[in-house]
Amino acid sequence: MSIRWILWATLLFSFANFAIAEPLSYSVQLAKRYQAELPVSFYHVSEKYDGVRAIWDGKQLKTRTGNVIHAPAWFTDKLPNQWLDGELWAGYNNFAYVSSLARRRVPNNKNWQQVSYMVFDAPDSTQPFSQRYQLYHQTLSKVALPHVKPVVQHRFENHRQLERFFNTVVKKGGEGVMLHLSSAKHVGGRTKNLLKYKPYQDAEAKVIAHLPGKGRYSGKTGALLVKNESGIEFKIGSGLSDKERDTPPEIGSIVSFRHQGFTKYGKPRFAVFLGPKTTF
């Protein structure tokens, strides 16, 4: 069996797991990185949940690209006939678990019982976020579903208070925090009205070689040699499981990784492999 055939089969299987994407009537709002350009008091601040972005359009759950998420009927039956935006979340360090569930055409009831829908917005182009927060909080309190939870928004007067909250979130395993500009109306695409503040950054790179391992990894892949969009080549070894070292991502494929800034030479510092690029 040729490598090319295997790659085509893998792609076809991935696409088959999702229904054909339907365009969302609302353009999803995407976050930019927090750089302290405005006073902290201008924002509502919440924990950032490392899950799968899920949009409830009043009838179906969809990914941010419009693919239908096939959740069990009991998971969505009582959701309101209005737009909600949030994350499907199964606890800290469980992104891969939720991602796998969200891709299946036939939902597994037992596994979905571990998932919560963490709602952080009720998209509406006419209301500022401060009012949208009240809207989704009041709406979900009436629905009263134990697995559908309104994300609590906090207000801080200064950066010291923000840092204290940020550190508390990170220490318990959280991904970071989100800052919603309180006065901003919902707009589609990447916007400064929504900011993410994380202790690390996520990025993507192309695999250009498999580097041989040494010691306990002798005969396996020790690291991936990758190239990012800036043309910088570097190695990623941390984060690779034994299975991934036996069968590493294909050369030419795009992978996701996490890092903590850059060296003076422009290489990502402390790069950690996350997995193949996701299309959510």
C-alpha positions in Angstrom: 0.0 0.0 0.0 1.5 3.3 -1.1 2.1 6.3 1.3 0.0 8.4 -1.1 -3.0 6.1 -0.9 -2.7 6.1 2.9 -2.6 9.9 3.0 -5.7 10.2 0.7 -7.6 7.7 2.9 -6.7 9.6 6.0 -8.0 12.9 4.5 -11.2 11.3 3.3 -11.9 9.8 6.7 -11.3 13.1 8.4 -13.7 14.9 6.1 -16.3 12.1 6.4 -16.4 12.6 10.2 -18.0 16.1 9.7 -21.1 17.1 7.8 -20.5 19.6 5.0 -19.7 22.9 6.5 -22.6 25.4 6.3 -21.7 29.1 6.6 -22.6 30.7 9.9 -24.9 33.6 9.7 -22.7 35.3 12.3 -19.0 35.6 11.7 -17.2 34.2 14.7 -15.2 36.6 16.8 -11.5 35.7 17.2 -9.1 37.0 19.8 -5.8 38.9 19.4 -3.0 38.7 21.9 -3.2 40.9 25.0 -0.6 43.7 25.1 -2.0 46.0 27.8 -3.0 48.8 25.4 -6.0 49.9 27.4 -6.7 50.0 31.1 -7.7 46.7 32.6 -10.9 48.3 34.0 -12.2 48.6 30.4 -12.6 44.8 30.2 -14.6 41.9 31.5 -12.1 39.1 32.2 -12.7 35.3 32.4 -10.8 32.1 32.4 -9.8 30.7 29.0 -10.9 27.1 28.6 -8.8 24.8 26.5 -11.6 23.0 24.6 -13.3 23.0 21.2 -15.0 26.2 20.1 -18.7 25.6 19.7 -21.3 27.9 18.3 -25.0 27.3 19.1 -27.0 28.9 16.3 -30.4 28.2 17.9 -30.7 24.8 16.2 -27.3 23.1 16.0 -23.9 23.1 17.6 -21.2 24.0 15.0 -17.5 24.6 14.9 -16.2 28.1 14.2 -15.8 27.0 10.5 -19.4 25.9 10.3 -19.1 22.1 10.6 -21.9 20.4 12.6 -20.9 18.9 15.9 -23.0 15.8 16.4 -23.8 16.1 20.2 -26.3 13.7 21.8 -29.9 15.1 21.7 -30.0 15.5 25.5 -27.0 17.7 25.3 -28.7 20.4 23.2 -32.5 19.7 23.5 -33.2 22.5 26.0 -30.8 25.1 24.6 -32.5 28.4 23.8 -33.4 29.6 20.3 -30.6 32.2 20.2 -27.0 32.4 19.4 -24.4 31.2 22.0 -20.7 31.0 21.8 -18.5 28.9 24.0 -16.1 26.0 24.5 -16.8 22.2 24.8 -14.6 21.4 27.7 -13.9 18.2 29.7 -11.5 19.5 32.3 -7.9 20.6 32.2 -5.5 18.9 29.7 -8.3 17.1 28.0 -8.4 19.0 24.6 -7.6 15.8 22.6 -10.5 14.0 24.3 -13.0 16.7 23.4 -11.6 17.1 19.9 -12.1 13.4 19.2 -15.7 13.5 20.4 -16.6 16.6 18.4 -15.4 14.9 15.2 -17.6 11.8 15.4 -20.8 11.6 13.4 -22.4 9.2 15.9 -22.1 10.6 19.4 -21.1 8.4 22.4 -23.5 9.2 25.2 -21.3 8.0 28.0 -18.3 10.0 26.8 -20.3 13.2 26.3 -21.4 13.1 29.9 -17.9 14.3 30.8 -18.3 17.4 28.6 -19.5 20.9 29.6 -20.5 23.7 27.3 -18.8 26.7 28.8 -20.7 29.7 27.3 -18.9 33.0 27.2 -20.9 35.1 24.8 -24.3 35.6 23.2 -23.4 37.1 19.8 -25.5 40.2 19.0 -24.3 43.0 16.8 -26.5 45.6 18.6 -25.4 45.1 22.3 -22.1 45.8 24.0 -20.4 42.9 25.7 -21.4 44.1 29.2 -25.1 43.6 28.2 -24.4 40.3 26.3 -22.8 38.9 29.5 -26.0 39.6 31.4 -28.1 38.1 28.6 -26.3 34.8 28.4 -26.1 34.5 32.2 -29.8 35.2 32.7 -30.8 32.9 29.7 -28.8 29.9 31.0 -30.0 30.3 34.6 -33.5 29.8 33.2 -32.5 26.8 31.1 -30.8 25.2 34.1 -28.8 22.5 32.4 -26.0 21.1 34.6 -23.7 20.6 31.6 -24.3 24.1 30.2 -22.4 26.7 32.3 -22.2 30.5 31.9 -18.6 31.6 32.2 -18.1 34.1 35.0 -16.7 37.5 34.0 -14.6 39.5 36.4 -13.8 43.2 36.6 -10.4 44.5 37.8 -9.2 48.0 38.5 -5.5 47.4 37.8 -3.0 45.1 36.2 -1.9 43.7 39.6 -5.4 42.4 40.2 -5.4 40.9 36.6 -2.0 39.2 37.2 -3.3 37.7 40.5 -6.3 36.2 38.7 -4.1 35.1 35.8 -1.7 33.3 38.1 -4.5 31.6 40.0 -5.9 30.2 36.7 -2.6 29.0 35.4 -1.6 27.3 38.7 -4.8 25.1 38.6 -4.0 24.1 35.0 -5.9 26.7 33.1 -4.7 28.0 29.7 -4.9 31.7 30.5 -7.5 34.4 30.5 -9.7 36.2 28.0 -10.4 39.9 28.1 -13.7 41.2 26.5 -13.8 45.0 25.9 -16.9 45.8 27.9 -18.2 48.5 25.6 -17.6 46.6 22.3 -20.4 45.2 20.1 -19.9 41.8 18.5 -17.8 41.9 15.3 -16.6 39.0 13.2 -13.0 38.0 12.6 -9.9 38.8 14.6 -10.4 41.9 16.7 -8.9 43.9 19.5 -12.3 43.8 21.3 -11.4 40.2 22.4 -7.9 39.5 23.8 -6.2 36.3 25.0 -3.6 36.4 27.7 -1.6 33.2 28.0 1.7 32.2 29.6 2.7 30.7 26.3 1.9 31.0 22.6 0.6 28.4 20.2 1.9 28.2 16.6 2.2 26.0 13.6 5.1 24.7 11.5 5.8 22.3 8.6 7.7 19.1 9.3 10.8 18.9 7.0 12.7 16.0 8.6 12.6 13.3 11.2 15.8 13.4 13.4 17.0 10.1 14.8 16.8 9.5 18.6 19.5 8.5 21.0 19.5 6.4 24.2 16.0 5.2 25.0 14.8 6.7 21.7 17.4 4.9 19.6 15.7 3.6 16.5 12.9 6.0 16.9 12.3 9.7 16.1 14.2 11.8 18.6 12.8 15.2 17.3 11.1 16.8 14.4 12.9 19.3 12.3 10.3 21.9 11.3 10.1 25.3 9.6 7.7 28.0 10.6 6.0 30.6 8.4 9.0 33.0 8.9 11.3 30.4 7.4 13.0 29.6 10.7 14.1 26.0 11.1 14.2 24.5 14.6 13.7 21.2 16.4 10.7 19.9 18.4 11.3 16.9 20.7 9.4 17.6 23.8 5.8 16.5 23.8 6.2 13.6 21.4 4.7 10.4 22.8 6.3 7.0 22.3 3.6 6.2 19.6 4.4 9.5 17.8 8.1 8.7 17.9 7.4 5.3 16.3 5.1 6.9 13.6 5.9 10.6 13.5 3.9 13.2 11.5 4.5 12.9 7.8 7.2 15.1 6.2 5.4 18.1 4.7 2.5 18.0 7.2 1.6 20.9 9.5 1.9 20.4 13.2 0.9 22.6 16.2 3.3 23.4 19.0 3.5 25.6 22.1 6.4 27.9 23.0 7.4 30.7 25.4 8.6 33.5 23.2 11.6 33.6 21.0 15.4 33.5 21.3 17.5 36.4 20.0 17.9 34.3 16.7 14.1 34.2 16.2 13.7 30.6 17.2 10.7 29.6 19.4 11.8 29.1 23.0 11.0 25.8 24.8 8.9 24.4 21.9 6.5 21.6 22.9 4.7 19.4 20.3 0.9 19.4 20.6 -0.2 17.4 17.6 -1.3 17.6 14.0 -2.9 20.9 13.0 -6.6 21.0 13.8 -9.1 22.6 11.5 -11.7 23.8 14.1 
